[in-house]
Amino acid sequence: MKLNTIMPGKLIPFYKKELEAVKENLQRDNLQSAWYHLERAHIIGQKYPYQHTFVHWKMLQFGIKIKSSKEVIGQIPRLLIGGVKSFVGHIPVGNTGGANVPPLKSMEIPEDLKKILNSN
């Protein structure tokens, strides 16, 4: 079993870029685009406990901001368990992380992110 702890340096700029896009879109009140970038940050960071947990924290905050009880309730178990699943290498690859998708469902990774993730 491979334990994942630290995000490879090559991925960090892409992960940070997605989180920056979340912040910028929230400032412009462009919620749909902000969520899109949260999902992308989740896909990039989901193998790594800190980054995975952090994205779920941001998704919980987003759920609170938009007053979505479904998102808030859906993020709590993901926030508590997601990082542990990352640590032991048991994640549903490509899952976008929102309460709108089953937490254990693997999903197709967008082509541009596939290239980024496979460059490691």
Buried (B, 14 or more C-beta within 10 A) or exposed (E): EEEBEEBEEEBBEBBEBBBEBBEEBBEEEBEEBBBBBBBBBBBBBBBBBBBBBBBBBBBBBBBEEEEBEEBBEBBEEBBEBBBEBBBEEEBBEBBBBBBEBEBEEEBEBBEEBEEBBEEE
